[in-house]
Amino acid sequence: MLKKYLESFFTDFSEEMINKLVNISHIKKYKKDNILFYEGDKPKNLYLIVDGIAIVYKTYEDYSIQVLKYFYPINLIAELANINDIPYP
């Protein structure tokens, strides 16, 4: 199943590259309201959403929330932080 998700996203990758990704990847399920990372965290994982919706939001001192982006399947989340090895924006 993991290979199917990777092939559907990385359509230009060779079979060899897909197999390398399969070897270093795993599927992890999160419950609603789980937090993947906070602003300023150092990236440790590259997230590919395959089911459900992920929301990036900012919380302010007055506890108000501003939704910045919705991520739908099949999409990477915050991949540039991983690629550039910078904290999550």
SVG drawing of the C-alpha trace seen along z (x, -y; Angstrom):
<svg xmlns="http://www.w3.org/2000/svg" viewBox="-10 -39 30 41">
<polyline fill="none" stroke="black" stroke-width="0.4" points="0.0,0.0 2.8,-2.4 4.4,-1.9 1.1,-2.7 0.9,-6.1 4.5,-6.9 4.0,-6.0 0.9,-8.2 2.7,-11.2 6.2,-10.8 5.1,-10.0 8.4,-11.0 10.5,-8.8 12.0,-5.6 11.1,-2.2 14.5,-2.2 13.9,-5.6 10.4,-4.5 11.8,-1.3 14.4,-3.4 11.6,-5.6 9.6,-2.5 12.6,-1.3 12.9,-4.5 9.2,-5.3 6.3,-4.1 2.6,-4.8 1.6,-6.4 -2.0,-7.2 -2.8,-10.3 -6.0,-11.0 -8.0,-14.2 -6.4,-17.2 -2.9,-15.6 -0.1,-18.2 2.6,-17.1 5.0,-20.0 5.1,-23.5 6.5,-26.6 10.3,-26.7 10.7,-22.9 13.5,-21.3 12.2,-19.0 12.7,-15.3 10.2,-13.8 8.8,-14.4 5.1,-14.1 3.0,-12.8 -0.7,-13.0 -2.5,-10.1 -5.9,-10.3 -7.7,-13.0 -7.0,-16.7 -4.1,-18.5 -4.4,-22.1 -1.7,-24.7 -2.7,-27.4 -1.3,-30.1 -2.4,-30.8 -2.2,-34.3 -1.7,-35.5 -5.5,-36.2 -6.0,-32.5 -7.5,-33.3 -6.6,-31.0 -5.9,-31.9 -6.0,-29.0 -3.1,-29.4 -3.5,-26.3 -5.4,-23.1 -3.5,-20.0 -5.5,-17.3 -4.3,-13.9 -1.9,-13.3 0.4,-16.1 3.6,-16.8 3.5,-19.0 6.3,-21.5 8.7,-19.8 10.9,-22.9 11.8,-23.0 13.1,-19.4 14.9,-20.1 16.5,-23.3 17.1,-22.0 15.4,-25.0 12.9,-25.2 9.3,-24.8 8.0,-28.3"/>
</svg>
